[in-house]
Amino acid sequence: MDLRKYITVSRKGPVLHVNEDLCLYDLKHLLFLVLDGMGGSGIGDIAVEKTAMSIKDHYLKFSKDPEATMPFYFNNLYNLELNSLINCLHFSHKDLFKENLSKDNFARAAVTGQFASQAGSKLNIVSVGSGFTYLIRNNVIHSVYKNDLCLNSIRQDDQMSYIPMSPVGMNFDLLYFVKEFEIHKGDRFIMGTDGAFSHLSDSEILNWLSKKELTQEHLEEVLDLNNTKGNQDNQSVIILEY
């Protein structure tokens, strides 16, 4: 199944001075990453860049060599691309976790994100920590992943704050959610960081992102709408349309 269109936006949002988010895509190898850094200016943003390049570099090595050994994980029910993607995440997690051990707590970084790779007619999606992935199919929106499966929530001043408990680099074990889709013509996969649609309902997202000819301007308008409703975080989204 051919990718018909992709749309990507990454911006710092209405309040923060630094964008700790990052979108990376490799159209030749059909690899797509939406990452959200944790740690603050000069920490989270640097960790995001390192993690993105580490995953891309390792993925290219694995995808070029079907006989390559998968050192961390292998499932014979998964395709090569999905096994490669999971191993790339483990590599990046190991490196960042080791780096964090040598630093004071306030200087440590972590990364959450949505990671996708296409293998023929299948799209592999691996989710770590906070963020979301939606699928719009036949004008119906499906929530593939939303926030952390090990979410810890703290209520302060009648507002809910979310702390992802299993990002890349934070804990000894890396926890992740895996989903493999058979791609249908007309599918739209929407992957993003938690600041993108944090104050919008599924029906609002569907109303904006199910337009027949979706453009980057439409996506920017959705992000602006979310900001008017109170978002203060960075915002990054990749949309894949088939």
LUMKOL-160696 format. One record per residue (C-alpha): residue number from 1; chain; x, y, z. Coordinates in steps of 0.5 Angstrom, whole numbers. Layout:
REM residues N
PT  NUM  A  X  Y  Z;
...
***
This chain:
REM residues 242
PT  1  A  0  0  0;
PT  2  A  3  7  -2;
PT  3  A  3  13  2;
PT  4  A  -1  18  -1;
PT  5  A  1  24  3;
PT  6  A  4  26  10;
PT  7  A  3  32  14;
PT  8  A  8  34  20;
PT  9  A  8  40  25;
PT  10  A  13  41  31;
PT  11  A  12  47  35;
PT  12  A  14  50  42;
PT  13  A  7  52  43;
PT  14  A  4  58  46;
PT  15  A  8  59  53;
PT  16  A  14  55  53;
PT  17  A  21  58  50;
PT  18  A  24  51  48;
PT  19  A  21  46  43;
PT  20  A  23  39  47;
PT  21  A  19  36  41;
PT  22  A  21  33  35;
PT  23  A  18  30  28;
PT  24  A  23  25  24;
PT  25  A  21  22  18;
PT  26  A  25  17  13;
PT  27  A  21  17  7;
PT  28  A  25  12  3;
PT  29  A  25  7  9;
PT  30  A  18  9  11;
PT  31  A  20  11  18;
PT  32  A  16  16  22;
PT  33  A  18  18  29;
PT  34  A  14  23  34;
PT  35  A  18  25  40;
PT  36  A  17  29  46;
PT  37  A  23  30  51;
PT  38  A  23  31  59;
PT  39  A  28  35  63;
PT  40  A  27  42  60;
PT  41  A  32  47  56;
PT  42  A  38  44  54;
PT  43  A  36  37  57;
PT  44  A  30  34  54;
PT  45  A  31  38  47;
PT  46  A  38  35  46;
PT  47  A  36  28  49;
PT  48  A  30  28  43;
PT  49  A  35  29  38;
PT  50  A  40  24  40;
PT  51  A  34  19  41;
PT  52  A  31  20  34;
PT  53  A  38  20  31;
PT  54  A  40  13  35;
PT  55  A  33  10  33;
PT  56  A  34  12  25;
PT  57  A  41  10  25;
PT  58  A  40  3  28;
PT  59  A  34  2  24;
PT  60  A  37  3  17;
PT  61  A  43  -2  20;
PT  62  A  37  -7  21;
PT  63  A  33  -6  15;
PT  64  A  39  -7  10;
PT  65  A  40  -14  13;
PT  66  A  35  -19  14;
PT  67  A  40  -24  17;
PT  68  A  42  -19  23;
PT  69  A  42  -21  30;
PT  70  A  36  -18  34;
PT  71  A  40  -17  41;
PT  72  A  34  -15  45;
PT  73  A  28  -18  43;
PT  74  A  25  -22  37;
PT  75  A  18  -25  36;
PT  76  A  17  -29  30;
PT  77  A  10  -27  29;
PT  78  A  12  -20  28;
PT  79  A  15  -17  21;
PT  80  A  23  -15  20;
PT  81  A  21  -8  21;
PT  82  A  17  -9  27;
PT  83  A  22  -13  31;
PT  84  A  28  -8  28;
PT  85  A  24  -2  31;
PT  86  A  23  -5  38;
PT  87  A  31  -7  38;
PT  88  A  32  0  36;
PT  89  A  28  3  42;
PT  90  A  32  -2  47;
PT  91  A  38  1  44;
PT  92  A  36  8  45;
PT  93  A  33  7  52;
PT  94  A  40  3  54;
PT  95  A  44  9  52;
PT  96  A  40  14  55;
PT  97  A  39  10  62;
PT  98  A  46  9  62;
PT  99  A  48  17  61;
PT  100  A  43  19  66;
PT  101  A  46  14  72;
PT  102  A  52  19  71;
PT  103  A  48  25  72;
PT  104  A  44  29  78;
PT  105  A  37  28  78;
PT  106  A  35  35  76;
PT  107  A  40  34  70;
PT  108  A  37  27  67;
PT  109  A  33  27  61;
PT  110  A  27  22  58;
PT  111  A  24  21  52;
PT  112  A  17  19  50;
PT  113  A  14  18  43;
PT  114  A  10  15  38;
PT  115  A  14  10  33;
PT  116  A  12  8  26;
PT  117  A  15  3  21;
PT  118  A  11  1  14;
PT  119  A  12  -6  12;
PT  120  A  9  -7  5;
PT  121  A  1  -7  7;
PT  122  A  2  -7  14;
PT  123  A  4  -1  19;
PT  124  A  7  -2  25;
PT  125  A  6  3  31;
PT  126  A  10  3  38;
PT  127  A  8  7  43;
PT  128  A  12  9  49;
PT  129  A  10  14  55;
PT  130  A  5  20  54;
PT  131  A  3  22  47;
PT  132  A  -3  19  42;
PT  133  A  -4  15  36;
PT  134  A  -11  16  32;
PT  135  A  -14  12  26;
PT  136  A  -19  15  22;
PT  137  A  -22  10  18;
PT  138  A  -29  10  14;
PT  139  A  -30  17  17;
PT  140  A  -30  14  24;
PT  141  A  -24  16  29;
PT  142  A  -21  10  33;
PT  143  A  -16  11  39;
PT  144  A  -10  7  38;
PT  145  A  -6  9  44;
PT  146  A  -7  15  49;
PT  147  A  -2  17  54;
PT  148  A  2  12  58;
PT  149  A  -1  5  60;
PT  150  A  3  6  67;
PT  151  A  0  13  68;
PT  152  A  1  16  74;
PT  153  A  -4  22  75;
PT  154  A  -4  28  80;
PT  155  A  -9  33  81;
PT  156  A  -7  40  83;
PT  157  A  -12  46  83;
PT  158  A  -18  42  80;
PT  159  A  -13  40  74;
PT  160  A  -10  34  72;
PT  161  A  -3  33  71;
PT  162  A  0  27  68;
PT  163  A  7  24  69;
PT  164  A  9  18  64;
PT  165  A  12  13  68;
PT  166  A  15  9  63;
PT  167  A  19  13  58;
PT  168  A  26  12  54;
PT  169  A  32  13  59;
PT  170  A  28  13  66;
PT  171  A  27  7  69;
PT  172  A  31  0  68;
PT  173  A  26  -3  64;
PT  174  A  23  0  58;
PT  175  A  15  -1  57;
PT  176  A  12  0  51;
PT  177  A  5  -2  47;
PT  178  A  5  -5  40;
PT  179  A  0  -5  35;
PT  180  A  0  -8  28;
PT  181  A  -5  -5  22;
PT  182  A  -7  -8  16;
PT  183  A  -7  -1  12;
PT  184  A  -14  0  8;
PT  185  A  -14  5  3;
PT  186  A  -16  12  6;
PT  187  A  -14  11  12;
PT  188  A  -11  17  16;
PT  189  A  -6  15  22;
PT  190  A  -5  21  27;
PT  191  A  1  21  32;
PT  192  A  3  26  36;
PT  193  A  5  29  43;
PT  194  A  1  30  49;
PT  195  A  0  38  48;
PT  196  A  -3  37  41;
PT  197  A  -10  35  42;
PT  198  A  -10  35  50;
PT  199  A  -16  40  51;
PT  200  A  -20  37  45;
PT  201  A  -25  31  44;
PT  202  A  -25  26  39;
PT  203  A  -31  29  36;
PT  204  A  -27  35  35;
PT  205  A  -21  32  32;
PT  206  A  -25  28  27;
PT  207  A  -29  34  25;
PT  208  A  -22  37  23;
PT  209  A  -18  32  21;
PT  210  A  -23  28  17;
PT  211  A  -23  33  11;
PT  212  A  -23  30  4;
PT  213  A  -17  34  2;
PT  214  A  -13  35  9;
PT  215  A  -7  40  9;
PT  216  A  -2  43  14;
PT  217  A  -6  49  15;
PT  218  A  -12  45  17;
PT  219  A  -7  41  22;
PT  220  A  -5  48  24;
PT  221  A  -12  51  26;
PT  222  A  -13  44  30;
PT  223  A  -7  46  34;
PT  224  A  -9  53  35;
PT  225  A  -16  51  37;
PT  226  A  -13  47  43;
PT  227  A  -9  53  45;
PT  228  A  -15  57  46;
PT  229  A  -18  52  50;
PT  230  A  -12  52  55;
PT  231  A  -6  48  52;
PT  232  A  1  50  55;
PT  233  A  6  45  52;
PT  234  A  10  44  46;
PT  235  A  6  41  40;
PT  236  A  8  36  35;
PT  237  A  4  31  30;
PT  238  A  5  27  24;
PT  239  A  -1  25  19;
PT  240  A  0  19  15;
PT  241  A  -5  18  9;
PT  242  A  -6  12  5;
***
